[in-house]
Amino acid sequence: MPMVVAGSAEPCAQLLVSSIGVVGSAEQNQRHSARFFDVLTAQLGLGPERIIIRFYPLEPWQIGKNRTVMTFL
């Protein structure tokens, strides 16, 4: 999919991270971000300015699994 980051269409990446109870604070996401950037820059050969990470905290009732939601599993 074509993507533009910082006004440039050069190679880039976007990582979407959603989790229950793991990505709910700036402090948690700062630690996760550092680790993800280490892996993504090494594996993809992109500079950190070409990568965007979006964190989405979720509640158990927002995830469906096995014909129910995580709240009941």
matplotlib code that plots the C-alpha trace (Angstrom):
import matplotlib.pyplot as plt

x = [0.0, 1.4, 2.4, 3.9, 5.8, 7.2, 6.2, 8.2, 7.1, 10.5, 10.3, 8.7, 6.7, 3.8, 3.3, 0.0, 0.1, -3.0, -3.1, -5.1, -3.4, 0.0, 0.0, -2.0, 0.5, 3.2, 5.8, 4.9, 4.7, 8.1, 9.7, 7.8, 8.6, 12.4, 12.4, 10.2, 12.4, 15.5, 14.0, 12.4, 15.4, 17.6, 15.3, 13.9, 17.0, 14.9, 15.9, 13.8, 12.4, 10.7, 8.8, 5.6, 4.2, 0.6, -0.5, -4.1, -5.0, -7.9, -10.4, -11.3, -14.8, -13.4, -11.7, -13.7, -12.4, -14.0, -17.5, -17.3, -15.2, -12.0, -13.9, -15.5, -12.4]
y = [0.0, 3.4, 5.4, 8.8, 9.6, 13.1, 14.2, 11.4, 8.3, 6.6, 3.1, 3.2, 1.1, 1.4, -1.1, -1.3, -2.8, -3.7, -5.5, -6.1, -4.5, -4.1, -0.8, 1.4, 4.0, 6.3, 4.7, 1.2, 2.3, 4.1, 0.8, -1.2, 1.5, 1.2, -2.5, -2.5, 0.2, -1.9, -4.9, -3.0, -0.9, -3.9, -6.2, -3.7, -1.5, 1.6, 4.6, 5.3, 8.4, 6.2, 4.0, 4.8, 2.7, 3.1, 1.6, 0.6, -0.4, -2.8, -4.1, -7.8, -7.2, -5.7, -9.0, -11.9, -15.4, -18.9, -17.5, -15.2, -12.4, -12.5, -11.3, -14.8, -16.9]
z = [0.0, -0.9, 2.2, 2.8, 6.0, 6.7, 3.2, 1.5, -0.3, 0.3, 1.9, 5.3, 7.8, 10.2, 13.0, 14.8, 18.3, 20.2, 23.5, 26.6, 29.6, 28.1, 26.1, 28.4, 29.5, 28.0, 30.1, 28.9, 25.3, 25.5, 26.5, 23.8, 21.2, 21.9, 21.5, 18.4, 16.8, 17.5, 15.7, 12.8, 11.9, 12.0, 10.0, 7.5, 7.1, 7.6, 9.7, 12.8, 11.1, 8.5, 11.0, 12.8, 15.7, 16.8, 20.1, 20.8, 24.4, 24.4, 26.9, 27.1, 25.8, 22.5, 21.4, 20.0, 20.2, 20.1, 19.5, 22.6, 23.9, 26.0, 29.1, 29.4, 28.5]

ax = plt.figure().add_subplot(projection="3d")
ax.plot(x, y, z, "-o")
ax.set_aspect("equal")
plt.show()
